[in-house]
Structure formats: structure tokens, C-alpha cells
Amino acid sequence: MDYSEIAKQILEAIGGEENIDSAAHCATRLRLVLKDNDKADKDKVEEIPVVKGAFINSGQFQIIIGQGTVNKVYAEMTKEGDVSEVSTGEAKKAAMKNLNPLQRFARMLSNIFVPIIPAIVASGLLMGFLGMAKTYHWVNPDSGLLTLLDMFSNAAFVFLPVLIAFSAAKQFGANPYLAAALGAIMIHPALQNAWTMGEGIKNTIEVFGLNVGMVGYQGTVLPVLVAVWVMGYIERSLRKVVPNVLDIIVTPFLTILISGFITLIAIGPAMRFIGDGIGLSLQAIYNVGGPIAGLLFGGLYSTIVITGVHHSFHAIEAGLLSNPKIGINFLLPIWSMANVAQGGAALAVYFKTKNTKLKAISLPAATSCLLGITEAAIFGVNLRLVKPFIAAAIGGALGGAYVVATKVGMIGLGLTAIPGASIVESGSLMHYIIGLVIAFGGAFIGTWLIGFKEDK
């Protein structure tokens, strides 16, 4: 394979090297930030044999090439043209300027939560294992081993404000270690544990004439996000007025002092109220709407993915898990149905199409959807053919309605499709699997029946 020639063809199709602001790549895709997206010929890019699809998302012109191959094409591209070579993270930041305010907000939340998802996923998996161990009596519930594992499983949620604070500081331009200290203040042992809020606030203190509830923020999301954002503003403002010789001592001291007071007196209580309101409102829609809510959410999710706004859902899901009155992620099973439905539609395209290149793309794309990775199926197959995307929406809606009707919930976030089975709430696994079959099969049958217009 001539990677140099492929790089030349891509450069020509996207408007030349002079149209590239910056370039990066991930495991399977070139991620290009273009100066003018209108100069890029998407159809011409997709005609290049090695290219499996191209799309614009999150302000980037992304070209699906495949694992291993993308690295070599990227290397040749940076040789061929005067291309600004940056990391994936830097490319994402450069792409932010191409997004509208809602997309920028969603991307910001994504950048905060994606780095901490592995810790939450690990906790969720362990919680699921412990739940099964207790349900099926695999171990003595009073054993020391189970006690230790229980500590391991909930640590990420107990100390979630610290994790979020550290990650958020990088987005808000604040010192991450000061932010972590602020997060620690919010879960200090002197405060009543947030998980006991159902019993009422036990202690209050008077500060500047105000009654402050001595309640912690274990597992919360909104309070720490807003607190770190305010802290960043306070820190930057102080650095402008504090003399350089005193900066290392005075700025951190005043930043923590001011931020801590504002957080515990105002930000924390207000954001807890708003966060609980969002979670309980979603729960009300879920309970009242029932299967209709699942039908709508499951059918619309893939369309939301195209806009990039779905990145903000991590924060909402974390809020559901951390709310003692909810404690379960009832949204993720619905998103899971939408994801596997894209795979069902792509598989139908594989069997139905006579286009050799489309066959080569659609089968691996369908397979990746079963692992929760949908970009190749959405942008490389279903959306470009339109009707399979509609059929996938129907499959996702049917699967979503089923998992809502059967009250399937998850005890973590970040995993969907088949891997998501590992964090499904105890007793709901069979319904989750049935939902996957309904979503995948519904999308496959829908695509097969309504068909699609072949690519030329």
C-alpha cells in the first residue's frame, strides 16, 4: 500500500495543505481542523480506497481509515505537506472555535468526565460483581474479603468531587491541586455524609449570620463543577493583583479561603438543589412516560450523537448515580439500545449492498457497535445512506421502550452494548439482553424492508 500516495489524495480532496489548521489522529481516524470545511470534498475523500468514511463532528473533519493504517497515513501527510502536527487533545481544543455555544458546553463536560470514566467504570464493574456475589451467595456477606471489595467499589463515588475537581481545573484554567483540595473540603469528615441526607441535616453552624448545614457532597457533580469554575476566576483575579514575590504564598491561601467559604455557604446548597431537581425531573419523565419515554430517547439518541451534545450526558448520569433518592443510571441502557441498533442497520447493509467497498466498511462497523463504538456505522454507513439511519432509530426506539418497560438500570457509566452487561443492575440482565436483540433485530429488519439507494 502506497501511504504517500494516499496522503497526497487526501490533501488534495480536503482543499490542500493550506486549508489545514491542525492535524491529529486517534486509533482509527484522522482528526483535521480545517480553516474552511466547505473546501473539503467529502465524496472525493470517501472515494479513496483506504477511507471507510468521512464526516464533520465536534468541529473536526474526521476521516475513518482504520487501526494501524491511520498512523502511517498521518505520518506521510505530515511529511507531504506543511501540516501543523498536534496531539488529539490539542486538536480538540483547536476545534472548539468551530462549535456553537451548546456544542462547546457539551464538549467541555466531555473533556472533564472522559478522563475519570475508567475509575467510575472500574467501580461500577466491581459493584456489579459484588451484587451478584451477594445475590447468589457466592461468598459469606460478613467476610473480610467482601468488606475490602466493598471499599474498593465505592471509593470512586465517595471521592468523586476530588476526581471531578482535578479534571475540571484543567478545563477552567485553575490549579488542579488547589481544585483537588477544594473537592476534599466538600467531603471532609467533619461534614455529614451526603448518603445520609435522607435522615435530614443533623448539624448546622452560624457563619456571618447565616445558618450553614454541615453536609458533605459525596458523589455530587454540579456543586463541584461550579465551585471549581468560580475558584479558577478567583485564582486568576488574585494573580493579577498579588505581587510576584508573594504569589506562591498569598494566592493559594486566599484562593482556598475564599472559594471554600463561597462553596459551603452558597454554591454547594444551590447546586445540590438544582442537581437534585434535574435528576428527579428525569426520573419523573422516566416513571410517568414509561415505554413512551424509552421510545423517544432511544429513537433520538443517535441524532443527538451527530450534534455532539451527547457528551454532556456523562454529567447527568453521574448525578443520577450519586443521588441517594435515585442511585441508578436508567439512561445508559437506553443509549445502549440506540448504539447496537446502528450495528443492526449496518449489518443489513452488508448483506444487501452490492458495493464492494461498502461491504468492507459495513461489517466491521456493525461489529464495533456491539462493543459500543458507533462512529464508523453512523458516519461511514447508515447516515450517508439515510434510510438505514432511520431504521436504526426505529430499532433504538423499540429497544429503549423495552428496557424502560422492564426497568433495566445500570450501576455505572461509560459502558454500552455487550460490555454494558457487566454493569447492569442485578436481576435485570436477561431483560437487557432481550432489549439488545430487539434493538439490533429491529434495525436489521427495518433496513432490509425499507432498503436504501446504492452509492454510485
Secondary structure, 3 states (H helix, E strand, C coil): CCHHHHHHHHHHHCCCHHHEEEEEECCCEEEEEECCHHHCCHHHHHCCCCCCEEEEECCEEEEECCCCHHHHHHHHHHHHCCCCECCHHHHHHHHHHHCCHHHHHHHHHHHHHHHHHHHHHHHHHHHHHHHHHHHCCCCCCCCHHHHHHHHHHHHHHHCHHHHHHHHHHHHHCCCHHHHHHHHHHCCCCCCECHHHHHHCCCCEEEECCEEEECECCCCCCHHHHHHHHHHHHHHHHHHHHCCHHHHHHHHHHHHHHHHHHHHHHHHHHHHHHHHHHHHHHHHHHHHHHCHHHHHHHHHHHHHHHHHCHHHHHHHHHHHHHHCCCCCCECCHHHHHHHHHHHHHHHHHHHHHCCCHHHHHHHHHHHHHHCCCCCHHHHHHHHHHHCHHHHHHHHHHHHHHHHHHHCCCCECCCCCCCCHHHHHECCCCHHHHHHHHHHHHHHHHHHHHHHCCCCCC
